[in-house]
Amino acid sequence: MQNVESIPQLRGRKPVSWQGILWESVFGFFGTLGVTALIAAFHLYPRIPNISIIYLLVILALASIFGRYASLLASFVAFFSFDFFLVPPLYLFTINRWEEWVALFVFLITALLTSQLTIVLRQRSALARQRESEARILYELIRLTNSHESLDDQLEIVALAVTRVFASWGVSHCALLLPDEQGALKQLMTSGPGGFELDYEERLLAVTSMLQGRMMERRQTSQPYKQDADLNIRYYQGVPPISTLRLIPLKADDRSFGVLCLRITNPAPWFANQESMDEDLMRAGSQVSFFWTFCEQVSSLLERVHLRSVVYHVD
């Protein structure tokens, strides 16, 4: 269903990499030293006593582009390089006049506060964009489901939307389980490459999740390509991916009426398990909070779909 492509995808947090830290270190270190070389080459200090303020431009740029680490590194490099290369006696970490000590420490505090304020503004801007994207996701989900009369189409939209929105979190497949006329859970819709069917144990776990009204998980591992029964050794091709079946009860008025099944492969750190999700909820700008908001919206949509199906069969 191509209409689902209008729903935005969530962007996961960028993982910390050694390459990123290296580039931040290079720009923070050599960018600040470049400013020091410029001041020394044109003999701007002490001819212009407040010339150290030019470092703030570099620190602001690094805080805006990279973040906290690069700006803090640049602040301390600026402090020590200004003292070592420009303040008499040169090439020593000593200062003869106490006024210059005061000026240097005032500069360091100003640089740290400026970088911190820039980072706070950067984080607030990112949070505002995240909230805007989340609001658009919910709007598009409601709009698409309301634009289709067919119950199967509405279920398909919901399943496809779940896998599309949370793909960056590791969600690869989604299944919707709702009770049939006899009250037994029935897998009505599946999304994801190749699809998947719940086995008998997974269906029992889904029933338990719905009856108890709480999220349940089941870890799964890939099958080995070779086994040695005598030595009880299993051989895998590379490191097997972490796969989790997460079962989330769909509730309306504190009553469970179905189950949302997610197949998660190599999940994002904040989405790995119940403990990680609870910890993320305590953070400012939590992403997991939107996941539960999304599930509540899905529950509301599917409750209407389920009620319509019940009325349809009664008629």
Secondary structure, 3 states (H helix, E strand, C coil): CHHHHHCCCCCCCCCCCHHHHHHHHHHHHHHHHHHHHHHHHCCCCCCCCCHHHHHHHHHHHHHHHCCHHHHHHHHHHHHHHHHHHCCCCCCCCCCCCHHHHHHHHHHHHHHHHHHHHHHHHHHHHHHHHHHHHHHHHHHHHHHHHHCCCCHHHHHHHHHHHHHHHCHHHCEEEEEEEEECCCCCEEEEEEECCCCCCCCHHHHHHHHHHHHHCCCEEEEECCCCCEEECCCCEEECCCCCCCEEEEEEEEEECCEEEEEEEEEEECCCHHHCCHHHHHHHHCCCCCCHHHHHHHHHHHHHHHHHHHHHHHHHHHC
